[in-house]
Amino acid sequence: MADDDADRTLSFELPDRYRVLQDEARAMAASVRDVAARADEADEFDPDVRERLAASGLVSVVVPGAYGGRFDEVDSLAVTVVREAFAAESAHLDSMFGMQGIGSFAIARGGSAELREHWLPRIGRLDAVGALALTEPGVGSDLKAISATVTERDGELHVDGHKSFITNAGDADVYSVLCKEGPGYSLVLVPADTPGVRVEKPHQIIAPHVLGDVVFDGARVPAGYRLGAPGEGFSLVLATLATFRVSVAGAAVGLAEAALREALGHATGRELFGTTLSRLGGVPAALAGAWVEIEASRALTYRAAAAAARDPLANLHLASMAKVSATETAGRVVDSAVQIMGRFGLVRGSTIERLYREARPMRIYEGSTEVILDSLAKQLVRRFGN
């Protein structure tokens, strides 16, 4: 092989800067093990987890370098490897980190200089909490059916509407709110302490989460709080999805690997019929099959995250594929782990029970499997159909 060919040899390993970041994230995640069980049952920010995450400095990964971020721009692969490490230990920690990026990315992309300078450094230090308010009581994936509105009058934006199942509701300091504006849709930044904003907590889900409804009743903010151009809010929503959807895949890989470790530990330590469970019947194949699925999903996830870091919108299809692959894998792996562990997999409050509950919502949020597959099928036909 010629030298120039050797220089172009593909590497499937993470570059050094991501491995260093991954090691930091794993160490940080390990540091919350003593409070993770409590935090993962909370429906509001756990103060210990928040304090330790803030002290780690890792939240800076989700904001651009000009505002205190680790990298010049928000890097999908960096966010993904951190979420992979965090989700293996604590869903609460993972959500607290990931939503800082999801809730603030539109500010970085579409906010005025004043808004970026005010909010992004605080979000990167976890001094302030962001949230993205899209869905409504009757509207989930079909966001064009939303009824929330924004109207501009006398230099102010008036926001009215009811947003539902909003992560960080109640703990967020600022909401990026998708509203109808004329014939289009706009994103508006609404601080949580704005008069006319209230939070309700009508739902609890199977995996406890900082979640709630946010009602905007004549909430007024300056006209400069619109993010991006009037009527073009969907472009910012798509950019957010393109950058952060793949990080859900990273979290799912981390969760699946944690479930496999639980099952493996049980299977190698449990003796029956004169051998260990790990050598009995279909258990070896189930363990090995889970390992294969996890590594395949990890490979696709890293590829999609690296592509999204280069050009998020052009590679949204890869991020979507990775999200489907990894979350479906996590569901199968956790279910298999429960089966391997038998009655011990059914114990309430155990690690595997927590992972089982946490894996299920991953197949729904940030785009359900079915909705994503429908979108991918349409792209497939456009790209390769006759």
C-alpha positions as CSV (number, residue, x, y, z in Angstrom):
1,M,0.0,0.0,0.0
2,A,1.3,3.4,-0.9
3,D,2.0,5.9,1.9
4,D,-0.8,8.2,0.8
5,D,-3.2,5.3,0.8
6,A,-2.1,4.4,4.3
7,D,-2.8,7.9,5.4
8,R,-6.3,7.6,4.2
9,T,-7.0,4.3,6.0
10,L,-10.3,4.4,7.7
11,S,-10.3,4.4,11.5
12,F,-13.4,3.2,13.4
13,E,-12.1,4.4,16.8
14,L,-13.1,7.6,18.5
15,P,-10.5,10.4,18.0
16,D,-8.5,11.3,21.1
17,R,-10.5,14.3,22.1
18,Y,-13.7,12.3,22.2
19,R,-12.1,9.5,24.2
20,V,-10.9,12.0,26.8
21,L,-14.4,13.5,26.9
22,Q,-15.9,10.0,27.3
23,D,-13.5,9.2,30.2
24,E,-14.5,12.4,31.9
25,A,-18.2,11.6,31.4
26,R,-17.8,8.1,32.8
27,A,-16.0,9.4,35.9
28,M,-18.7,12.0,36.4
29,A,-21.5,9.4,36.0
30,A,-19.8,7.1,38.5
31,S,-19.7,10.0,41.0
32,V,-23.6,10.1,41.2
33,R,-24.1,6.4,41.9
34,D,-24.8,7.1,45.5
35,V,-27.8,9.3,44.6
36,A,-28.8,7.9,41.2
37,A,-31.6,5.7,42.5
38,R,-33.2,8.6,44.3
39,A,-32.7,11.1,41.5
40,D,-34.1,8.7,38.8
41,E,-37.4,8.7,40.7
42,A,-37.6,12.5,40.9
43,D,-40.0,14.7,39.0
44,E,-37.9,17.8,39.7
45,F,-34.2,18.5,39.5
46,D,-32.2,16.6,42.1
47,P,-29.9,19.2,43.8
48,D,-27.0,16.8,44.3
49,V,-26.9,15.7,40.7
50,R,-27.3,19.3,39.5
51,E,-24.4,20.5,41.7
52,R,-22.1,17.6,40.7
53,L,-22.9,18.0,37.0
54,A,-22.3,21.8,37.1
55,A,-19.0,21.2,38.9
56,S,-17.8,18.8,36.2
57,G,-18.0,21.5,33.5
58,L,-19.4,18.9,31.1
59,V,-22.5,20.9,30.3
60,S,-20.3,23.3,28.4
61,V,-20.3,20.7,25.6
62,V,-23.8,21.8,24.6
63,V,-23.0,25.4,23.9
64,P,-20.7,27.0,21.3
65,G,-17.1,27.9,22.3
66,A,-17.8,31.7,22.0
67,Y,-20.1,31.3,25.0
68,G,-17.9,29.1,27.2
69,G,-18.4,25.8,25.2
70,R,-15.8,23.0,25.0
71,F,-15.8,23.0,21.2
72,D,-16.2,25.9,18.7
73,E,-19.6,24.6,17.7
74,V,-22.0,22.2,19.3
75,D,-20.7,18.8,18.3
76,S,-23.2,15.9,17.9
77,L,-20.5,13.3,18.5
78,A,-19.3,15.0,21.7
79,V,-22.9,15.2,23.0
80,T,-23.5,11.6,22.0
81,V,-20.5,10.1,23.9
82,V,-21.4,12.0,27.0
83,R,-25.0,10.8,26.9
84,E,-23.9,7.2,26.4
85,A,-21.8,7.4,29.6
86,F,-24.5,9.2,31.6
87,A,-27.5,7.0,30.6
88,A,-25.6,3.9,31.7
89,E,-25.7,5.2,35.3
90,S,-28.6,7.7,35.6
91,A,-31.5,8.7,33.4
92,H,-31.9,11.9,35.5
93,L,-28.3,12.8,34.9
94,D,-28.6,12.1,31.2
95,S,-31.8,14.1,30.8
96,M,-30.4,17.0,32.8
97,F,-27.4,17.2,30.4
98,G,-29.1,16.5,27.1
99,M,-32.0,18.9,27.6
100,Q,-29.6,21.7,28.2
101,G,-28.6,21.4,24.6
102,I,-32.0,20.6,23.2
103,G,-33.5,23.5,25.1
104,S,-30.8,26.1,24.1
105,F,-29.7,25.1,20.5
106,A,-32.3,27.4,18.9
107,I,-30.9,30.3,21.0
108,A,-27.4,29.6,19.6
109,R,-28.7,29.3,16.1
110,G,-31.4,32.0,15.9
111,G,-31.1,34.2,18.9
112,S,-29.9,37.8,18.9
113,A,-26.4,38.6,20.1
114,E,-28.0,39.9,23.3
115,L,-30.0,36.7,23.9
116,R,-27.0,34.5,23.2
117,E,-24.7,36.5,25.5
118,H,-27.3,36.5,28.3
119,W,-28.4,32.8,28.2
120,L,-25.8,30.6,26.7
121,P,-23.0,31.0,29.2
122,R,-25.5,30.5,32.0
123,I,-26.9,27.4,30.4
124,G,-23.3,26.0,29.8
125,R,-22.6,26.4,33.5
126,L,-26.0,25.0,34.5
127,D,-26.8,28.3,36.2
128,A,-29.9,28.4,34.1
129,V,-32.0,25.6,32.6
130,G,-33.5,25.6,29.1
131,A,-36.5,23.7,27.6
132,L,-37.9,23.3,24.2
133,A,-41.8,23.5,24.1
134,L,-43.2,21.9,21.0
135,T,-46.0,19.4,21.7
136,E,-49.5,20.1,22.9
137,P,-52.3,18.1,24.5
138,G,-53.7,17.1,21.2
139,V,-50.5,17.4,19.1
140,G,-47.5,15.2,19.1
141,S,-45.5,14.3,16.0
142,D,-47.7,16.4,13.7
143,L,-46.3,19.7,14.8
144,K,-48.0,21.7,12.0
145,A,-51.3,21.0,13.8
146,I,-50.3,23.1,16.9
147,S,-52.6,25.8,18.1
148,A,-50.3,28.0,20.2
149,T,-50.0,31.4,18.6
150,V,-47.7,34.4,18.7
151,T,-48.7,37.9,17.5
152,E,-46.6,41.0,17.4
153,R,-48.2,44.2,18.8
154,D,-46.5,47.5,19.7
155,G,-43.0,46.0,19.8
156,E,-44.0,43.0,21.9
157,L,-44.7,39.3,21.1
158,H,-47.9,38.0,22.7
159,V,-47.8,34.2,23.3
160,D,-50.9,32.1,23.9
161,G,-51.2,28.3,24.1
162,H,-50.8,25.1,26.0
163,K,-47.7,23.0,25.7
164,S,-47.7,19.4,27.0
165,F,-45.2,16.8,28.1
166,I,-42.4,19.4,28.2
167,T,-39.2,18.1,29.6
168,N,-37.8,20.4,32.4
169,A,-41.1,22.1,32.9
170,G,-41.1,23.7,36.3
171,D,-37.3,23.7,36.6
172,A,-36.6,25.6,33.3
173,D,-35.6,29.2,33.4
174,V,-36.5,29.8,29.8
175,Y,-38.6,28.1,27.1
176,S,-38.1,28.1,23.3
177,V,-41.8,27.9,22.3
178,L,-43.1,26.9,18.8
179,C,-46.1,29.0,17.8
180,K,-48.2,29.7,14.7
181,E,-47.5,33.1,13.3
182,G,-49.5,34.1,10.3
183,P,-49.1,31.4,7.6
184,G,-45.9,30.1,9.2
185,Y,-44.5,29.0,12.5
186,S,-42.1,30.9,14.8
187,L,-39.9,30.0,17.8
188,V,-40.2,32.5,20.7
189,L,-38.0,32.7,23.7
190,V,-40.1,33.1,26.9
191,P,-38.4,33.3,30.3
192,A,-40.2,31.2,32.9
193,D,-40.8,34.2,35.2
194,T,-42.8,36.1,32.5
195,P,-46.3,37.0,33.7
196,G,-48.8,34.8,32.0
197,V,-46.7,31.6,32.2
198,R,-47.7,28.8,34.5
199,V,-46.7,25.2,34.9
200,E,-49.0,22.2,35.6
201,K,-48.0,18.6,36.4
202,P,-50.9,16.5,35.2
203,H,-48.9,13.4,34.2
204,Q,-46.5,10.9,35.6
205,I,-44.8,8.5,33.2
206,I,-43.5,5.0,33.8
207,A,-39.9,6.3,34.1
208,P,-40.1,9.3,36.4
209,H,-39.0,12.4,34.6
210,V,-38.9,16.2,35.0
211,L,-42.0,16.8,32.9
212,G,-45.0,19.0,32.8
213,D,-47.4,21.2,30.9
214,V,-46.6,24.9,30.3
215,V,-49.5,27.3,29.7
216,F,-48.9,30.7,28.1
217,D,-51.8,33.0,28.7
218,G,-51.0,36.4,27.1
219,A,-47.3,36.1,28.0
220,R,-45.5,39.1,26.5
221,V,-41.8,39.4,25.6
222,P,-39.9,41.9,23.5
223,A,-40.0,41.5,19.8
224,G,-36.3,40.7,19.8
225,Y,-37.1,37.4,21.7
226,R,-38.2,35.8,18.4
227,L,-35.6,33.1,17.5
228,G,-34.8,33.3,13.8
229,A,-37.0,35.0,11.2
230,P,-40.8,35.3,11.6
231,G,-42.6,32.2,10.3
232,E,-39.4,30.1,10.0
233,G,-39.3,28.4,13.3
234,F,-39.4,24.9,11.8
235,S,-35.9,25.4,10.3
236,L,-34.6,25.8,13.9
237,V,-36.6,22.8,15.1
238,L,-35.2,20.7,12.4
239,A,-31.7,21.9,13.1
240,T,-32.2,20.9,16.7
241,L,-33.4,17.5,15.8
242,A,-30.6,17.0,13.3
243,T,-28.0,17.8,16.0
244,F,-29.5,16.1,19.1
245,R,-31.7,13.2,17.8
246,V,-28.6,11.0,17.4
247,S,-27.6,11.7,21.0
248,V,-30.7,9.7,22.1
249,A,-29.2,6.8,20.3
250,G,-26.0,7.3,22.3
251,A,-28.1,7.2,25.5
252,A,-29.9,4.1,24.4
253,V,-26.5,2.3,23.7
254,G,-25.3,3.2,27.2
255,L,-28.5,2.0,28.7
256,A,-28.4,-1.3,26.8
257,E,-24.8,-1.9,27.8
258,A,-25.7,-1.3,31.4
259,A,-28.5,-3.9,31.1
260,L,-26.2,-6.4,29.5
261,R,-23.7,-5.9,32.4
262,E,-26.5,-6.6,34.9
263,A,-27.5,-9.8,33.1
264,L,-24.0,-11.0,32.6
265,G,-23.1,-10.4,36.3
266,H,-26.2,-12.4,37.3
267,A,-25.6,-15.2,34.8
268,T,-21.9,-15.7,35.7
269,G,-22.6,-15.7,39.4
270,R,-25.7,-17.9,39.5
271,E,-25.2,-21.6,39.7
272,L,-27.8,-24.3,38.9
273,F,-27.8,-27.8,37.5
274,G,-24.1,-28.1,38.2
275,T,-23.0,-25.1,36.1
276,T,-23.4,-21.4,35.9
277,L,-26.4,-19.8,34.2
278,S,-24.1,-18.3,31.6
279,R,-23.4,-21.7,30.2
280,L,-27.0,-23.1,30.4
281,G,-29.5,-23.5,27.6
282,G,-30.1,-20.4,25.5
283,V,-28.5,-18.0,27.9
284,P,-25.1,-17.9,26.2
285,A,-26.7,-17.1,22.8
286,A,-28.9,-14.4,24.4
287,L,-25.9,-12.7,26.0
288,A,-23.8,-12.9,22.9
289,G,-26.7,-11.7,20.7
290,A,-27.2,-8.7,22.9
291,W,-23.5,-7.8,22.7
292,V,-23.7,-8.0,18.9
293,E,-26.7,-5.8,18.7
294,I,-25.2,-3.2,21.0
295,E,-21.9,-3.0,19.1
296,A,-23.8,-2.7,15.8
297,S,-26.0,0.1,17.1
298,R,-22.9,1.8,18.6
299,A,-21.1,1.8,15.2
300,L,-24.1,3.3,13.4
301,T,-24.6,5.8,16.2
302,Y,-21.0,7.0,16.1
303,R,-21.1,7.2,12.3
304,A,-24.3,9.2,12.4
305,A,-23.1,11.5,15.2
306,A,-19.8,12.2,13.3
307,A,-21.8,13.0,10.1
308,A,-24.2,15.3,12.1
309,A,-21.2,17.1,13.5
310,R,-20.1,18.0,10.0
311,D,-23.6,18.8,8.5
312,P,-26.6,18.2,10.7
313,L,-29.4,18.7,8.3
314,A,-27.8,16.8,5.4
315,N,-27.4,13.8,7.7
316,L,-30.7,13.8,9.6
317,H,-31.6,10.5,7.9
318,L,-28.5,8.9,9.5
319,A,-29.4,10.4,12.9
320,S,-32.9,9.0,12.5
321,M,-31.6,5.5,11.6
322,A,-29.3,5.5,14.6
323,K,-32.1,6.6,16.9
324,V,-34.4,3.8,15.7
325,S,-31.7,1.2,15.7
326,A,-30.3,2.0,19.2
327,T,-33.6,2.5,21.0
328,E,-35.1,-0.7,19.5
329,T,-31.9,-2.5,20.5
330,A,-32.2,-1.2,24.0
331,G,-35.7,-2.4,24.3
332,R,-34.8,-5.9,23.2
333,V,-31.6,-6.1,25.3
334,V,-33.3,-5.0,28.5
335,D,-36.2,-7.4,27.9
336,S,-33.7,-10.2,27.3
337,A,-31.8,-9.2,30.5
338,V,-34.9,-9.5,32.6
339,Q,-35.6,-12.9,31.1
340,I,-32.1,-14.1,31.9
341,M,-32.3,-12.9,35.4
342,G,-35.7,-14.5,36.0
343,R,-37.4,-13.6,39.2
344,F,-34.5,-11.4,40.2
345,G,-35.2,-9.3,37.1
346,L,-38.7,-8.5,38.5
347,V,-37.6,-6.9,41.8
348,R,-38.9,-3.4,42.2
349,G,-36.2,-0.9,42.8
350,S,-33.5,-3.0,41.2
351,T,-31.1,-1.6,38.6
352,I,-32.6,-3.8,35.8
353,E,-36.2,-2.8,36.7
354,R,-35.1,0.9,36.4
355,L,-33.5,0.2,33.1
356,Y,-36.5,-1.7,31.8
357,R,-38.8,1.3,32.6
358,E,-36.3,3.8,31.2
359,A,-35.8,2.0,27.9
360,R,-39.5,2.0,26.9
361,P,-40.0,5.8,26.5
362,M,-36.9,6.1,24.3
363,R,-38.8,4.5,21.4
364,I,-41.3,7.3,21.6
365,Y,-39.7,10.7,22.5
366,E,-37.6,12.7,19.9
367,G,-39.7,10.9,17.2
368,S,-41.4,7.6,17.6
369,T,-40.0,4.6,15.7
370,E,-43.0,4.4,13.5
371,V,-43.0,8.2,12.6
372,I,-39.3,8.1,11.9
373,L,-39.6,5.0,9.7
374,D,-42.4,6.6,7.7
375,S,-40.2,9.6,7.1
376,L,-37.2,7.4,6.1
377,A,-39.4,5.4,3.7
378,K,-40.4,8.6,1.9
379,Q,-36.7,9.6,1.6
380,L,-35.8,6.2,0.4
381,V,-38.3,6.4,-2.4
382,R,-37.2,9.9,-3.4
383,R,-33.5,8.9,-3.4
384,F,-33.7,5.5,-5.0
385,G,-37.2,4.8,-6.3
386,N,-37.9,4.6,-10.0
